[in-house]
Amino acid sequence: MRKLLLSLLFLPAFGQSQVSLNVSKRYPAHIVYKIDDVVSKFNLSEEKQIKIAQNFMKTDSIVNLALASGTPSNQLKSYYSIDETFLKSLLSVEEMEQYAYEMDKDNRFLAALIVAPNLKLQMGQLSKIRQIKDSLSTTSQKSTKETIQFYNLKLSKILDQKQYSELIKFTYKDLSISEAKADWEIILSLKINTPGKEKEEYQQLLNFHFAKNAFLDKKAELYEKKKQDFLSLKATMMEPPLLIRSKILSDQKHANNKYASVVKFEKELNLSQEQIDLLLLKYLAFENIIIENKENDLNGNFAASKPLPSELDNITKIITPEQFAKWFSLKHKNEAFNKANQSWVALESEGLTKNADKQKVMPELTIYHLNLLIALEKNKSWKTSETRFLVRDAEQKKPELLVQMDNIKRSKAKSENAKNALAW
């Protein structure tokens, strides 16, 4: 299958030809421009270019006579149009199909015909596809969604499963290559590619985007939004680990689990490549369980959900205790700082900061909130006597100003309760 995908990737680029130098020299500029318009979309031999030029020379004679006899010029413009009728007498059936595909890349019958050698289509299959394609000219115009679904229905019956799958991949060729290139540029900018293995890693990206786009086939609009969103989520499980890593490090959309959080701080923690690889494998395994459970719910399968393994347990087996402690500090650093700011504002509102040095108090508040956040997360995950002690210990080290504020709030609450009781 990889060999077939590669062959589809390197099909001739029909829109990269040029007007022959011989044609440019021999024929008037307006004819050269017309030929250039064709070869910009389709690769034409010099012989075919000359035939088109000769046809336009005859057209020039006819149009000049018509102009001389007084025919308005706007009635003669159609003589210079290049359409299928004009090209039919000059091109082979296969060349016409290639040209038509360049003009309508959503036409999956034409796509199948131009990649027929790569898909190893039999004469009978080609005949059926051409027959249905030709019959469409006599049917009423349908929406893009209906047309593509019609293509899929007919082609899935004519092609075998492998041929059909590879054809759908090919229809997303331009998009898949564009997405792979964009991802690769980010990976290179992050310098997380493996020296000497660039070809293999880029190929993994290409394979993923081809597989993802064929799997989703968004142009066919087969599913309602909820199902389509779920399938898009499911497709992320096809992502190669290198792509997941680049998304985490560049703050692109990725799963918000603890493995991703560790990878995000890979430089600060000085993680080894082996540690990163193990974390990414655990990331995928963890998200696969979530998606599998979600799929069961969507399909009405009410069996018990598969339990999720402890992220912290797995992480402690991959990184050192020192790395683990540093990761927790980095992970909660911003939230602790925000909570410290909130505490300072609350203290100000109670008039407790009049004699306080903010530069001294703020670090104390931040350290308190950081230690409490770390203790709470550990207790939430492990629920042991040791983690409960960590929470209690963190709470007992609350800064004196926060203790005073708590006392004021309790006093106010008691007064309010007493007033309510008297009102009754």
FENBELQUI-V14660 format. One record per run of one state. SS is the DSSP state (@ for helix, = for strand, . for the rest). FROM is the first residue (numbers start at 0). TO is the last residue. If there is no record, write none. Layout:
# FENBELQUI-V14660
ss=SS from=FROM to=TO
ss=SS from=FROM to=TO
This chain:
# FENBELQUI-V14660
ss=. from=0 to=0
ss=@ from=1 to=8
ss=. from=9 to=19
ss=@ from=20 to=25
ss=. from=26 to=27
ss=@ from=28 to=38
ss=. from=39 to=44
ss=@ from=45 to=67
ss=. from=68 to=71
ss=@ from=72 to=74
ss=. from=75 to=75
ss=@ from=76 to=79
ss=. from=80 to=82
ss=@ from=83 to=87
ss=. from=88 to=91
ss=@ from=92 to=102
ss=. from=103 to=106
ss=@ from=107 to=113
ss=. from=114 to=114
ss=@ from=115 to=118
ss=. from=119 to=121
ss=@ from=122 to=137
ss=. from=138 to=142
ss=@ from=143 to=157
ss=. from=158 to=159
ss=@ from=160 to=170
ss=. from=171 to=171
ss=@ from=172 to=189
ss=. from=190 to=196
ss=@ from=197 to=215
ss=. from=216 to=216
ss=@ from=217 to=219
ss=. from=220 to=223
ss=@ from=224 to=237
ss=. from=238 to=239
ss=@ from=240 to=248
ss=. from=249 to=256
ss=@ from=257 to=263
ss=. from=264 to=264
ss=@ from=265 to=268
ss=. from=269 to=271
ss=@ from=272 to=297
ss=. from=298 to=309
ss=@ from=310 to=317
ss=. from=318 to=319
ss=@ from=320 to=348
ss=. from=349 to=356
ss=@ from=357 to=381
ss=. from=382 to=383
ss=@ from=384 to=395
ss=. from=396 to=398
ss=@ from=399 to=422
ss=. from=423 to=423
